[in-house]
Amino acid sequence: MQWLITLETEQDLIVTCRLMNIFRRKGLKIVTLAMAARPNLFSMMAVLESPEADVEHIFNFLRRTAGVERVTYYRHETSDAAAFIFIDAEADPSRVADILKTFPMSKLIFASHGKYLLEVPAESRGRIAAPVYGVPEILPFACVRTTHNVSRPELVAAQA
């Protein structure tokens, strides 16, 4: 099964080397990989092939790895649950413009070396199937696990 993983790490290449070794030891097949440097950290995005049974273990292993600050796992999804689109536009950058026209108000999550991850707004998700399915360089994904802090509504006690 295909998975997409995004990682943020300390800006130390030894952490990246450790991650590559972890992917190799855990038997993850890297389909595509992109990295970007930001102030004080590296961002990495990879499309991997891995059995679903291994995902929980690998997620927990990665999030506890020294130097890894954030991990998010996305499952390849062919239903309305797909809220993210991965685009491998290395060969044809116009694909990104086409997707942005189809899904206005999409949020760019990651971009590096012709690889893009977009979050599709909720009102557009039902339209993902038409332009995306069947195009090999465009894959829909659904977020399944993340270490990002998710804001939760604050509970307020009722006043009598």
N, C-alpha and C positions, 0 to 999 in steps of 0.2 A: 504494500500500500504506500502511496506517496504522502509525504508530510512536508510541511514547510516549517522551518524553525528560524526564529530571529533571536539573536543574542547581542547583548551589550557587555563589553569587557573593559577592564582596565586598559590603558593605552600602553601595553607591554606585549611585544610579539611572542614572548614565551607562553603567554596564556593562549594565544592563537595556535601555537604549535601543540600545546597540550590538548586543545579541542580537536585538532586534526587526528591526533593519536587516539583520543577517546572514540571518535567516529570510526576509525579503523578497527580498534579492539572490540567495539560493540557490534561490529558487522553492519554498520550503516553504509549504504551505497549512496554516494553523493552524485546527484543528477546534475545540479548546477550550484554554484557558490559565488557570492559577491561580498565584498568587504568595503567599508568606508571608514575613514578617519574623521572623527569629530573632536572638538576640544575636550581633552581629558579622557576620551574613550574611543574604542573601536566598535563599530556596528557590523554585524555579520548576518547574512541571510543565506539559507541553503534549502534547496529542495532535496529531500532524502527519500530513499526507499527503505522501509522498515516494517516488520510485522507489527500489527496493532497491539499485540500482547506485550511488546517491549517498550511501548511509549511511556507509560507511567514510570517505569524504572529509569529510563534514560532522562526523562524530564527531571526527576528528583536528583539523579546523579549530577546532571549539568548545573542545576541551581545551587548545589553545594560545592561545586568546583571553585577552587581559589582563583580569584580574579574575575569571575563571571558575576555580573551585577544584575542582569535581567535576562530571562528566558521566556519565550512565548512559542507554543506549539500550535500549528494549524493543520487540520485534516483536509485532504482533498475531498471536496463535497460537491455532489451534482444535484443539489436540491436548493430550495429557498433558504436553507440555513447558511448557505455560502454568503458571507458578508465581506469577503476579501478576494481580490483578484491579483494573481501573480502574472506578470508580463515579462517574457524574455524577448525584448525588442532589439537585441543586439544587431540582428540582421535587417530589421525594418523599424526604425524609430517612429514612423508614422502610426504604428499600431497603438501607441500610447495616446496620441491625439484622438484617434477614433474611439477609444474606450472612454476618454474624458468627455467626448461629445455625447456618447451613449449614456453615460452616468455622470451628469453634472453634479457638482458639489461633492465629488469623491475626495477623500482625504489621502494624501500621499504619506505612507508610513515609512517606506524605504526606497531609495534610488541609488544605484551604483552600477557603473559599467554596463548599461543597457538592461539591467534587471530592476523591476519596479514591483512594489506591493502597494495596492490601493485598498482603502476601506470604502465600501459602497454604502451610500446612505440607505436607511431602512426602506424609504418609499420607492427605491429603485431595485431592490433585491429580487423582486418577482420577474424582472426583465433580464436577469443575468443570463439565463439559458440561451436566448436567441443569438446574441453576438459571440458568446464565449464558448459554448460547447462545440466540440469538433475542431477547434483551432489549436494545434499542438503547442504553440508558444504562449497560450493564455490558459491559465488554470484557476478555477474557483476553489476557495478554501474557507473553512469555518474555524474560528479560534476555539481550541479545546482546553488549553492550560496556559496560564501566564503567571509570572511573578510580579507583574506591574500592580501597583496599588490601585484597587478599584474603589472608587468613591461609593460609599453606602449612605443611604439616607439616615439622618440622625433621628433617633427615637426621642420623643418629648413626652414627658408624663402629662396625663390629663389633669386639668385644673378643676377642682370641685367648686 
